[in-house]
Amino acid sequence: MPHSLRPHGQVTPALDQVNDRIRRLMDEPAGEERSASYAELLVEWAEVSRDDVVQAA
């Protein structure tokens, strides 16, 4: 999944895609498969959203 740097406060298309996949997943019945998929999507979300983090001095 491609991601790019973004100005602070704006969402990249990649982050939008992950958020959309999470929303669609929540419409599925609860179960082990959904839980595993959700965990994978959270890791993906964290990687894509990391571009907006600024390290402290």
C-alpha distance matrix in Angstrom:
0.0 3.8 6.5 10.2 13.6 15.4 19.1 20.3 20.2 17.7 14.4 11.2 9.7 6.5 9.4 11.2 8.9 9.1 12.8 13.4 12.4 14.7 17.4 17.4 17.6 20.6 22.4 22.6 25.6 25.6 25.7 24.4 21.5 20.3 20.9 18.9 15.9 16.4 16.7 13.3 11.7 13.9 12.6 9.0 10.7 12.8 10.4 8.7 12.3 13.9 13.8 16.7 19.0 22.1 24.1 27.8 30.4
3.8 0.0 3.7 6.9 10.5 12.6 16.4 18.1 18.4 15.7 12.9 9.4 8.4 6.1 9.4 11.4 10.1 11.0 14.2 15.1 14.9 17.1 19.5 20.0 20.5 23.2 25.1 25.7 28.8 28.8 29.1 27.9 25.1 23.7 24.2 22.3 19.3 19.5 19.5 16.4 14.6 16.1 14.8 11.2 12.1 13.7 10.9 8.6 11.9 13.1 12.1 15.0 17.6 20.3 22.6 26.3 28.7
6.5 3.7 0.0 3.7 7.0 9.1 12.9 14.4 14.9 12.5 10.0 6.6 7.2 5.2 7.6 10.2 10.2 10.8 13.3 15.0 15.4 17.0 19.2 20.4 21.1 23.3 25.4 26.4 29.5 29.2 29.7 28.7 26.2 24.4 24.5 23.0 20.2 19.6 19.5 16.9 14.7 15.4 14.2 10.9 10.8 11.9 9.3 6.3 8.9 10.2 8.6 11.4 14.1 16.8 19.3 22.9 25.4
10.2 6.9 3.7 0.0 3.8 6.3 10.0 12.2 13.4 11.1 9.7 6.6 8.4 7.9 9.6 12.1 12.9 13.8 15.7 17.5 18.5 19.9 21.8 23.3 24.2 26.1 28.3 29.6 32.7 32.4 33.0 32.0 29.7 27.8 27.7 26.3 23.6 22.8 22.6 20.2 17.9 18.1 16.9 13.9 13.3 13.8 11.3 8.4 9.8 10.4 7.6 10.1 13.0 15.1 17.9 21.3 23.6
13.6 10.5 7.0 3.8 0.0 3.8 7.0 9.1 11.2 9.7 9.4 7.6 10.5 10.5 11.1 13.6 15.3 15.8 17.1 19.4 20.7 21.5 23.3 25.3 26.2 27.7 30.1 31.6 34.5 34.0 34.8 33.9 31.8 29.7 29.3 28.1 25.7 24.3 23.9 22.0 19.7 19.2 18.1 15.6 14.4 14.1 12.1 9.5 9.5 9.5 5.8 7.5 10.5 11.9 15.0 18.3 20.4
15.4 12.6 9.1 6.3 3.8 0.0 3.8 6.2 7.9 6.2 7.0 6.4 9.9 10.9 10.7 12.5 15.0 15.8 16.3 18.5 20.5 21.1 22.4 24.6 25.9 27.0 29.3 31.2 34.2 33.8 35.0 34.5 32.5 30.1 29.7 29.0 26.4 24.7 24.7 23.1 20.4 19.7 19.4 17.0 14.9 15.0 13.9 10.8 9.9 10.7 7.4 7.1 10.7 12.2 15.7 18.6 20.9
19.1 16.4 12.9 10.0 7.0 3.8 0.0 3.8 6.3 5.8 8.4 9.2 12.7 14.2 13.4 14.8 17.8 18.5 18.4 20.7 23.0 23.3 24.2 26.8 28.2 28.9 31.2 33.4 36.3 35.9 37.3 36.9 35.2 32.5 32.1 31.7 29.2 27.2 27.2 26.0 23.1 22.1 22.0 19.9 17.5 17.3 16.7 13.9 12.1 12.7 9.6 7.9 11.0 11.7 15.4 17.7 19.9
20.3 18.1 14.4 12.2 9.1 6.2 3.8 0.0 3.8 5.7 8.5 10.4 14.1 15.2 13.4 15.0 18.2 18.3 17.7 20.4 22.7 22.4 23.3 26.2 27.4 27.7 30.2 32.4 35.2 34.4 35.9 35.6 34.3 31.5 30.7 30.6 28.4 25.9 25.9 25.1 22.3 20.7 20.9 19.4 16.5 15.9 16.1 13.7 11.0 11.6 9.3 6.3 8.9 9.7 13.5 15.4 18.0
20.2 18.4 14.9 13.4 11.2 7.9 6.3 3.8 0.0 3.8 6.6 9.7 13.0 14.4 12.0 12.9 16.4 16.6 15.3 17.9 20.6 20.1 20.5 23.5 24.9 24.9 27.2 29.8 32.5 31.9 33.7 33.8 32.5 29.4 28.8 29.1 26.8 24.2 24.5 24.1 20.9 19.4 20.3 18.8 15.5 15.5 16.3 13.7 10.8 12.5 11.0 7.9 10.7 12.3 16.0 17.8 20.7
17.7 15.7 12.5 11.1 9.7 6.2 5.8 5.7 3.8 0.0 3.8 6.6 9.6 11.6 9.9 10.3 13.8 14.7 13.7 15.8 18.6 18.8 19.1 21.8 23.5 23.9 26.0 28.4 31.5 31.3 33.1 33.1 31.4 28.4 28.3 28.4 25.7 23.4 24.1 23.2 19.9 19.1 19.9 17.8 14.8 15.5 15.8 12.6 10.6 12.8 10.9 9.0 12.5 14.5 18.2 20.5 23.4
14.4 12.9 10.0 9.7 9.4 7.0 8.4 8.5 6.6 3.8 0.0 3.8 6.5 8.1 6.2 6.6 10.1 10.9 10.3 12.4 14.9 15.3 15.9 18.4 20.1 20.8 22.8 25.1 28.2 28.1 29.7 29.7 27.9 25.0 25.0 25.0 22.1 20.1 20.9 19.8 16.4 16.0 16.9 14.5 11.6 13.0 13.3 9.8 8.4 11.4 10.1 9.1 12.7 15.4 19.0 21.6 24.7
11.2 9.4 6.6 6.6 7.6 6.4 9.2 10.4 9.7 6.6 3.8 0.0 3.8 5.3 5.3 6.4 8.7 10.1 10.7 12.4 14.4 15.6 16.7 18.6 20.1 21.5 23.4 25.3 28.6 28.5 29.9 29.6 27.3 24.8 25.0 24.5 21.4 20.0 20.7 19.0 15.8 16.0 16.3 13.3 11.2 12.9 12.1 8.3 8.4 11.2 9.4 9.9 13.6 16.3 19.6 22.7 25.6
9.7 8.4 7.2 8.4 10.5 9.9 12.7 14.1 13.0 9.6 6.5 3.8 0.0 3.8 5.5 5.0 6.2 8.8 9.8 10.4 12.3 14.3 15.2 16.5 18.3 20.1 21.6 23.4 26.8 27.2 28.6 28.4 25.8 23.4 24.2 23.6 20.2 19.2 20.4 18.4 15.1 16.2 16.7 13.3 11.9 14.4 13.5 9.8 10.9 13.9 12.6 13.5 17.0 19.9 23.1 26.3 29.2
6.5 6.1 5.2 7.9 10.5 10.9 14.2 15.2 14.4 11.6 8.1 5.3 3.8 0.0 3.8 5.4 5.0 6.4 8.7 9.8 10.7 12.5 14.4 15.5 16.6 18.7 20.6 21.8 25.1 25.2 26.1 25.6 23.0 20.9 21.4 20.4 17.2 16.4 17.3 14.9 12.0 13.2 13.3 9.7 8.8 11.4 10.3 6.8 8.9 11.8 11.2 12.9 15.9 19.1 21.9 25.3 28.2
9.4 9.4 7.6 9.6 11.1 10.7 13.4 13.4 12.0 9.9 6.2 5.3 5.5 3.8 0.0 3.8 5.3 5.1 6.1 8.5 9.9 10.6 12.3 14.3 15.3 16.7 19.0 20.6 23.7 23.5 24.7 24.3 22.2 19.6 19.8 19.3 16.3 14.7 15.6 14.0 10.7 11.0 11.8 8.9 6.6 9.3 9.3 6.0 6.6 10.1 10.3 11.0 13.9 17.4 20.2 23.3 26.6
11.2 11.4 10.2 12.1 13.6 12.5 14.8 15.0 12.9 10.3 6.6 6.4 5.0 5.4 3.8 0.0 3.8 5.5 5.1 6.1 8.6 9.9 10.5 12.3 14.2 15.5 17.2 19.2 22.5 22.9 24.5 24.7 22.4 19.6 20.3 20.3 17.0 15.5 17.2 15.8 12.2 13.0 14.6 11.7 9.4 12.5 13.0 9.7 10.1 13.7 13.7 13.9 17.0 20.4 23.5 26.4 29.7
8.9 10.1 10.2 12.9 15.3 15.0 17.8 18.2 16.4 13.8 10.1 8.7 6.2 5.0 5.3 3.8 0.0 3.8 5.4 5.1 6.2 8.7 9.9 10.6 12.2 14.4 15.8 17.3 20.8 21.3 22.6 22.6 19.9 17.5 18.6 18.2 14.6 13.9 15.8 13.9 10.4 12.4 13.7 10.4 9.4 12.9 12.9 10.1 11.6 15.1 15.3 16.3 19.2 22.7 25.5 28.6 31.8
9.1 11.0 10.8 13.8 15.8 15.8 18.5 18.3 16.6 14.7 10.9 10.1 8.8 6.4 5.1 5.5 3.8 0.0 3.8 5.4 5.1 6.2 8.7 9.9 10.4 12.5 14.7 15.8 18.9 18.9 19.9 19.7 17.3 14.8 15.4 15.0 11.6 10.5 12.1 10.4 6.8 8.6 10.1 7.3 6.1 9.9 10.5 8.5 9.9 13.2 14.4 15.4 17.7 21.4 23.8 26.9 30.3
12.8 14.2 13.3 15.7 17.1 16.3 18.4 17.7 15.3 13.7 10.3 10.7 9.8 8.7 6.1 5.1 5.4 3.8 0.0 3.8 5.5 5.1 6.2 8.7 9.8 10.8 13.0 15.0 18.0 18.0 19.7 20.1 18.1 15.0 15.6 16.0 12.9 10.9 13.0 12.4 8.6 9.4 11.9 10.0 7.5 11.0 12.6 10.5 10.6 14.3 15.5 15.6 18.0 21.6 24.2 27.0 30.5
13.4 15.1 15.0 17.5 19.4 18.5 20.7 20.4 17.9 15.8 12.4 12.4 10.4 9.8 8.5 6.1 5.1 5.4 3.8 0.0 3.8 5.4 5.1 6.2 8.5 10.0 11.2 13.3 16.7 17.5 19.4 20.2 17.9 14.8 16.3 16.8 13.3 12.0 14.8 14.0 10.4 12.2 14.7 12.4 10.8 14.5 15.7 13.4 14.1 17.7 18.6 18.9 21.5 25.1 27.8 30.6 34.1
12.4 14.9 15.4 18.5 20.7 20.5 23.0 22.7 20.6 18.6 14.9 14.4 12.3 10.7 9.9 8.6 6.2 5.1 5.5 3.8 0.0 3.8 5.5 5.2 6.1 8.7 10.2 11.2 14.6 15.2 16.6 17.0 14.4 11.6 13.3 13.5 9.8 9.2 12.2 11.0 7.9 10.5 12.8 10.7 10.2 13.9 15.0 13.4 14.7 18.0 19.4 20.3 22.5 26.2 28.5 31.5 34.9
14.7 17.1 17.0 19.9 21.5 21.1 23.3 22.4 20.1 18.8 15.3 15.6 14.3 12.5 10.6 9.9 8.7 6.2 5.1 5.4 3.8 0.0 3.8 5.5 5.0 6.3 9.0 10.3 13.1 13.0 14.7 15.2 13.3 10.0 11.0 11.9 8.8 6.9 10.0 10.0 6.8 8.4 11.5 10.5 9.3 12.6 14.6 13.6 14.1 17.3 19.3 19.7 21.4 25.2 27.3 30.0 33.6
17.4 19.5 19.2 21.8 23.3 22.4 24.2 23.3 20.5 19.1 15.9 16.7 15.2 14.4 12.3 10.5 9.9 8.7 6.2 5.1 5.5 3.8 0.0 3.8 5.4 5.3 6.9 9.5 12.6 13.2 15.6 17.0 15.3 11.8 13.2 14.8 11.9 10.0 13.4 13.8 10.6 11.9 15.2 14.1 12.4 15.7 17.8 16.4 16.5 19.9 21.6 21.5 23.5 27.2 29.6 32.1 35.7
17.4 20.0 20.4 23.3 25.3 24.6 26.8 26.2 23.5 21.8 18.4 18.6 16.5 15.5 14.3 12.3 10.6 9.9 8.7 6.2 5.2 5.5 3.8 0.0 3.8 5.4 5.3 7.2 10.9 12.3 14.6 16.1 13.8 10.7 13.1 14.4 11.3 10.6 14.2 14.2 11.5 13.7 16.7 15.3 14.5 18.0 19.6 18.2 19.0 22.4 23.9 24.3 26.4 30.1 32.5 35.2 38.8
17.6 20.5 21.1 24.2 26.2 25.9 28.2 27.4 24.9 23.5 20.1 20.1 18.3 16.6 15.3 14.2 12.2 10.4 9.8 8.5 6.1 5.0 5.4 3.8 0.0 3.8 5.3 5.4 8.6 9.3 11.1 12.4 10.2 6.9 9.4 10.8 7.9 7.4 11.2 11.5 9.6 11.8 14.7 14.1 13.7 17.0 18.7 18.1 19.0 22.0 24.1 24.7 26.3 30.1 32.1 34.7 38.3
20.6 23.2 23.3 26.1 27.7 27.0 28.9 27.7 24.9 23.9 20.8 21.5 20.1 18.7 16.7 15.5 14.4 12.5 10.8 10.0 8.7 6.3 5.3 5.4 3.8 0.0 3.8 5.4 7.6 8.0 10.8 12.8 11.7 8.0 9.7 12.2 10.2 8.5 12.2 13.5 11.5 12.7 16.2 16.1 15.0 17.9 20.3 19.7 19.9 23.0 25.2 25.3 26.7 30.5 32.4 34.7 38.4
22.4 25.1 25.4 28.3 30.1 29.3 31.2 30.2 27.2 26.0 22.8 23.4 21.6 20.6 19.0 17.2 15.8 14.7 13.0 11.2 10.2 9.0 6.9 5.3 5.3 3.8 0.0 3.8 6.7 8.7 11.8 14.4 13.1 9.8 12.4 14.8 12.7 11.8 15.6 16.6 14.6 16.3 19.6 19.1 18.2 21.3 23.5 22.6 23.0 26.2 28.2 28.2 30.0 33.7 35.8 38.2 41.9
22.6 25.7 26.4 29.6 31.6 31.2 33.4 32.4 29.8 28.4 25.1 25.3 23.4 21.8 20.6 19.2 17.3 15.8 15.0 13.3 11.2 10.3 9.5 7.2 5.4 5.4 3.8 0.0 3.8 6.4 8.8 11.4 9.9 7.3 10.5 12.7 10.9 11.0 14.6 15.5 14.4 16.4 19.4 19.2 19.0 22.0 23.9 23.5 24.3 27.3 29.5 29.9 31.5 35.2 37.1 39.6 43.2
25.6 28.8 29.5 32.7 34.5 34.2 36.3 35.2 32.5 31.5 28.2 28.6 26.8 25.1 23.7 22.5 20.8 18.9 18.0 16.7 14.6 13.1 12.6 10.9 8.6 7.6 6.7 3.8 0.0 3.8 6.4 9.8 9.4 7.4 10.1 12.8 12.2 12.3 15.4 17.0 16.5 18.1 21.0 21.4 21.3 24.0 26.1 26.1 26.8 29.5 32.0 32.4 33.6 37.3 38.9 41.3 44.9
25.6 28.8 29.2 32.4 34.0 33.8 35.9 34.4 31.9 31.3 28.1 28.5 27.2 25.2 23.5 22.9 21.3 18.9 18.0 17.5 15.2 13.0 13.2 12.3 9.3 8.0 8.7 6.4 3.8 0.0 3.8 7.2 8.1 6.0 7.4 10.6 10.9 10.5 13.1 15.3 15.3 16.3 19.2 20.2 20.1 22.3 24.7 25.2 25.6 28.1 30.9 31.2 32.0 35.7 37.0 39.2 42.8
25.7 29.1 29.7 33.0 34.8 35.0 37.3 35.9 33.7 33.1 29.7 29.9 28.6 26.1 24.7 24.5 22.6 19.9 19.7 19.4 16.6 14.7 15.6 14.6 11.1 10.8 11.8 8.8 6.4 3.8 0.0 3.8 5.5 5.4 6.2 8.7 10.1 10.6 12.4 14.5 15.4 16.5 18.8 20.1 20.7 22.6 24.7 25.6 26.4 28.5 31.5 32.2 32.8 36.4 37.4 39.7 43.2
24.4 27.9 28.7 32.0 33.9 34.5 36.9 35.6 33.8 33.1 29.7 29.6 28.4 25.6 24.3 24.7 22.6 19.7 20.1 20.2 17.0 15.2 17.0 16.1 12.4 12.8 14.4 11.4 9.8 7.2 3.8 0.0 3.8 5.5 5.0 6.1 8.6 9.8 10.6 12.5 14.2 15.3 17.0 18.6 19.7 21.3 23.1 24.5 25.5 27.2 30.3 31.4 31.7 35.3 36.0 38.4 41.8
21.5 25.1 26.2 29.7 31.8 32.5 35.2 34.3 32.5 31.4 27.9 27.3 25.8 23.0 22.2 22.4 19.9 17.3 18.1 17.9 14.4 13.3 15.3 13.8 10.2 11.7 13.1 9.9 9.4 8.1 5.5 3.8 0.0 3.8 5.4 5.2 6.2 8.5 10.0 10.8 12.3 14.3 15.8 16.7 18.2 20.2 21.5 22.6 24.1 26.0 28.8 30.1 30.8 34.4 35.5 38.1 41.4
20.3 23.7 24.4 27.8 29.7 30.1 32.5 31.5 29.4 28.4 25.0 24.8 23.4 20.9 19.6 19.6 17.5 14.8 15.0 14.8 11.6 10.0 11.8 10.7 6.9 8.0 9.8 7.3 7.4 6.0 5.4 5.5 3.8 0.0 3.8 5.5 5.1 6.0 8.6 9.9 10.3 12.1 14.4 15.1 15.9 18.2 20.0 20.6 21.7 24.0 26.7 27.7 28.5 32.2 33.5 36.1 39.5
20.9 24.2 24.5 27.7 29.3 29.7 32.1 30.7 28.8 28.3 25.0 25.0 24.2 21.4 19.8 20.3 18.6 15.4 15.6 16.3 13.3 11.0 13.2 13.1 9.4 9.7 12.4 10.5 10.1 7.4 6.2 5.0 5.4 3.8 0.0 3.8 5.5 5.1 6.2 8.7 9.9 10.6 12.7 14.3 15.0 16.6 18.7 20.0 20.7 22.6 25.7 26.5 26.9 30.5 31.4 33.8 37.2
18.9 22.3 23.0 26.3 28.1 29.0 31.7 30.6 29.1 28.4 25.0 24.5 23.6 20.4 19.3 20.3 18.2 15.0 16.0 16.8 13.5 11.9 14.8 14.4 10.8 12.2 14.8 12.7 12.8 10.6 8.7 6.1 5.2 5.5 3.8 0.0 3.8 5.4 5.2 6.4 8.7 10.0 11.1 12.6 14.3 15.7 17.1 18.7 20.1 21.6 24.6 26.0 26.3 29.9 30.6 33.3 36.5
15.9 19.3 20.2 23.6 25.7 26.4 29.2 28.4 26.8 25.7 22.1 21.4 20.2 17.2 16.3 17.0 14.6 11.6 12.9 13.3 9.8 8.8 11.9 11.3 7.9 10.2 12.7 10.9 12.2 10.9 10.1 8.6 6.2 5.1 5.5 3.8 0.0 3.8 5.5 5.1 6.2 8.7 10.1 10.6 12.1 14.3 15.5 16.4 18.0 20.0 22.7 24.1 24.9 28.6 29.8 32.6 36.0
16.4 19.5 19.6 22.8 24.3 24.7 27.2 25.9 24.2 23.4 20.1 20.0 19.2 16.4 14.7 15.5 13.9 10.5 10.9 12.0 9.2 6.9 10.0 10.6 7.4 8.5 11.8 11.0 12.3 10.5 10.6 9.8 8.5 6.0 5.1 5.4 3.8 0.0 3.8 5.4 5.0 6.1 8.8 9.7 10.2 12.2 14.3 15.1 16.0 18.1 20.9 21.8 22.6 26.3 27.5 30.1 33.6
16.7 19.5 19.5 22.6 23.9 24.7 27.2 25.9 24.5 24.1 20.9 20.7 20.4 17.3 15.6 17.2 15.8 12.1 13.0 14.8 12.2 10.0 13.4 14.2 11.2 12.2 15.6 14.6 15.4 13.1 12.4 10.6 10.0 8.6 6.2 5.2 5.5 3.8 0.0 3.8 5.5 5.1 6.5 8.8 9.8 10.8 12.7 14.5 15.4 16.7 19.9 21.1 21.2 24.8 25.6 28.2 31.5
13.3 16.4 16.9 20.2 22.0 23.1 26.0 25.1 24.1 23.2 19.8 19.0 18.4 14.9 14.0 15.8 13.9 10.4 12.4 14.0 11.0 10.0 13.8 14.2 11.5 13.5 16.6 15.5 17.0 15.3 14.5 12.5 10.8 9.9 8.7 6.4 5.1 5.4 3.8 0.0 3.8 5.4 5.3 6.3 8.6 10.0 10.9 12.5 14.3 15.6 18.5 20.2 20.7 24.3 25.2 28.2 31.4
11.7 14.6 14.7 17.9 19.7 20.4 23.1 22.3 20.9 19.9 16.4 15.8 15.1 12.0 10.7 12.2 10.4 6.8 8.6 10.4 7.9 6.8 10.6 11.5 9.6 11.5 14.6 14.4 16.5 15.3 15.4 14.2 12.3 10.3 9.9 8.7 6.2 5.0 5.5 3.8 0.0 3.8 5.4 4.9 5.9 8.5 9.8 10.4 11.9 14.0 16.5 17.9 18.9 22.7 24.1 27.1 30.4
13.9 16.1 15.4 18.1 19.2 19.7 22.1 20.7 19.4 19.1 16.0 16.0 16.2 13.2 11.0 13.0 12.4 8.6 9.4 12.2 10.5 8.4 11.9 13.7 11.8 12.7 16.3 16.4 18.1 16.3 16.5 15.3 14.3 12.1 10.6 10.0 8.7 6.1 5.1 5.4 3.8 0.0 3.8 5.4 4.9 6.1 8.6 9.9 10.3 12.0 15.1 16.1 16.5 20.2 21.4 24.1 27.5
12.6 14.8 14.2 16.9 18.1 19.4 22.0 20.9 20.3 19.9 16.9 16.3 16.7 13.3 11.8 14.6 13.7 10.1 11.9 14.7 12.8 11.5 15.2 16.7 14.7 16.2 19.6 19.4 21.0 19.2 18.8 17.0 15.8 14.4 12.7 11.1 10.1 8.8 6.5 5.3 5.4 3.8 0.0 3.8 5.4 5.1 6.3 8.8 10.0 10.7 13.9 15.5 15.6 19.1 20.0 22.9 26.1
9.0 11.2 10.9 13.9 15.6 17.0 19.9 19.4 18.8 17.8 14.5 13.3 13.3 9.7 8.9 11.7 10.4 7.3 10.0 12.4 10.7 10.5 14.1 15.3 14.1 16.1 19.1 19.2 21.4 20.2 20.1 18.6 16.7 15.1 14.3 12.6 10.6 9.7 8.8 6.3 4.9 5.4 3.8 0.0 3.8 5.4 5.2 6.2 8.5 10.0 12.4 14.4 15.4 19.0 20.4 23.6 26.7
10.7 12.1 10.8 13.3 14.4 14.9 17.5 16.5 15.5 14.8 11.6 11.2 11.9 8.8 6.6 9.4 9.4 6.1 7.5 10.8 10.2 9.3 12.4 14.5 13.7 15.0 18.2 19.0 21.3 20.1 20.7 19.7 18.2 15.9 15.0 14.3 12.1 10.2 9.8 8.6 5.9 4.9 5.4 3.8 0.0 3.8 5.5 5.2 5.9 8.4 10.9 12.0 13.2 17.0 18.8 21.8 25.2
12.8 13.7 11.9 13.8 14.1 15.0 17.3 15.9 15.5 15.5 13.0 12.9 14.4 11.4 9.3 12.5 12.9 9.9 11.0 14.5 13.9 12.6 15.7 18.0 17.0 17.9 21.3 22.0 24.0 22.3 22.6 21.3 20.2 18.2 16.6 15.7 14.3 12.2 10.8 10.0 8.5 6.1 5.1 5.4 3.8 0.0 3.8 5.6 5.2 6.0 9.4 10.5 10.7 14.3 15.6 18.6 21.9
10.4 10.9 9.3 11.3 12.1 13.9 16.7 16.1 16.3 15.8 13.3 12.1 13.5 10.3 9.3 13.0 12.9 10.5 12.6 15.7 15.0 14.6 17.8 19.6 18.7 20.3 23.5 23.9 26.1 24.7 24.7 23.1 21.5 20.0 18.7 17.1 15.5 14.3 12.7 10.9 9.8 8.6 6.3 5.2 5.5 3.8 0.0 3.8 5.6 5.3 7.9 10.4 10.8 14.2 15.5 18.9 21.9
8.7 8.6 6.3 8.4 9.5 10.8 13.9 13.7 13.7 12.6 9.8 8.3 9.8 6.8 6.0 9.7 10.1 8.5 10.5 13.4 13.4 13.6 16.4 18.2 18.1 19.7 22.6 23.5 26.1 25.2 25.6 24.5 22.6 20.6 20.0 18.7 16.4 15.1 14.5 12.5 10.4 9.9 8.8 6.2 5.2 5.6 3.8 0.0 3.8 5.5 6.5 8.9 10.7 14.1 16.3 19.7 22.7
12.3 11.9 8.9 9.8 9.5 9.9 12.1 11.0 10.8 10.6 8.4 8.4 10.9 8.9 6.6 10.1 11.6 9.9 10.6 14.1 14.7 14.1 16.5 19.0 19.0 19.9 23.0 24.3 26.8 25.6 26.4 25.5 24.1 21.7 20.7 20.1 18.0 16.0 15.4 14.3 11.9 10.3 10.0 8.5 5.9 5.2 5.6 3.8 0.0 3.8 5.4 6.1 7.9 11.5 14.0 17.1 20.4
13.9 13.1 10.2 10.4 9.5 10.7 12.7 11.6 12.5 12.8 11.4 11.2 13.9 11.8 10.1 13.7 15.1 13.2 14.3 17.7 18.0 17.3 19.9 22.4 22.0 23.0 26.2 27.3 29.5 28.1 28.5 27.2 26.0 24.0 22.6 21.6 20.0 18.1 16.7 15.6 14.0 12.0 10.7 10.0 8.4 6.0 5.3 5.5 3.8 0.0 3.8 5.4 5.6 9.0 10.8 14.2 17.3
13.8 12.1 8.6 7.6 5.8 7.4 9.6 9.3 11.0 10.9 10.1 9.4 12.6 11.2 10.3 13.7 15.3 14.4 15.5 18.6 19.4 19.3 21.6 23.9 24.1 25.2 28.2 29.5 32.0 30.9 31.5 30.3 28.8 26.7 25.7 24.6 22.7 20.9 19.9 18.5 16.5 15.1 13.9 12.4 10.9 9.4 7.9 6.5 5.4 3.8 0.0 3.8 5.6 8.3 10.9 14.4 17.1
16.7 15.0 11.4 10.1 7.5 7.1 7.9 6.3 7.9 9.0 9.1 9.9 13.5 12.9 11.0 13.9 16.3 15.4 15.6 18.9 20.3 19.7 21.5 24.3 24.7 25.3 28.2 29.9 32.4 31.2 32.2 31.4 30.1 27.7 26.5 26.0 24.1 21.8 21.1 20.2 17.9 16.1 15.5 14.4 12.0 10.5 10.4 8.9 6.1 5.4 3.8 0.0 3.8 6.5 9.9 12.8 15.8
19.0 17.6 14.1 13.0 10.5 10.7 11.0 8.9 10.7 12.5 12.7 13.6 17.0 15.9 13.9 17.0 19.2 17.7 18.0 21.5 22.5 21.4 23.5 26.4 26.3 26.7 30.0 31.5 33.6 32.0 32.8 31.7 30.8 28.5 26.9 26.3 24.9 22.6 21.2 20.7 18.9 16.5 15.6 15.4 13.2 10.7 10.8 10.7 7.9 5.6 5.6 3.8 0.0 3.8 6.4 9.4 12.7
22.1 20.3 16.8 15.1 11.9 12.2 11.7 9.7 12.3 14.5 15.4 16.3 19.9 19.1 17.4 20.4 22.7 21.4 21.6 25.1 26.2 25.2 27.2 30.1 30.1 30.5 33.7 35.2 37.3 35.7 36.4 35.3 34.4 32.2 30.5 29.9 28.6 26.3 24.8 24.3 22.7 20.2 19.1 19.0 17.0 14.3 14.2 14.1 11.5 9.0 8.3 6.5 3.8 0.0 3.8 6.5 9.3
24.1 22.6 19.3 17.9 15.0 15.7 15.4 13.5 16.0 18.2 19.0 19.6 23.1 21.9 20.2 23.5 25.5 23.8 24.2 27.8 28.5 27.3 29.6 32.5 32.1 32.4 35.8 37.1 38.9 37.0 37.4 36.0 35.5 33.5 31.4 30.6 29.8 27.5 25.6 25.2 24.1 21.4 20.0 20.4 18.8 15.6 15.5 16.3 14.0 10.8 10.9 9.9 6.4 3.8 0.0 3.8 6.5
27.8 26.3 22.9 21.3 18.3 18.6 17.7 15.4 17.8 20.5 21.6 22.7 26.3 25.3 23.3 26.4 28.6 26.9 27.0 30.6 31.5 30.0 32.1 35.2 34.7 34.7 38.2 39.6 41.3 39.2 39.7 38.4 38.1 36.1 33.8 33.3 32.6 30.1 28.2 28.2 27.1 24.1 22.9 23.6 21.8 18.6 18.9 19.7 17.1 14.2 14.4 12.8 9.4 6.5 3.8 0.0 3.8
30.4 28.7 25.4 23.6 20.4 20.9 19.9 18.0 20.7 23.4 24.7 25.6 29.2 28.2 26.6 29.7 31.8 30.3 30.5 34.1 34.9 33.6 35.7 38.8 38.3 38.4 41.9 43.2 44.9 42.8 43.2 41.8 41.4 39.5 37.2 36.5 36.0 33.6 31.5 31.4 30.4 27.5 26.1 26.7 25.2 21.9 21.9 22.7 20.4 17.3 17.1 15.8 12.7 9.3 6.5 3.8 0.0
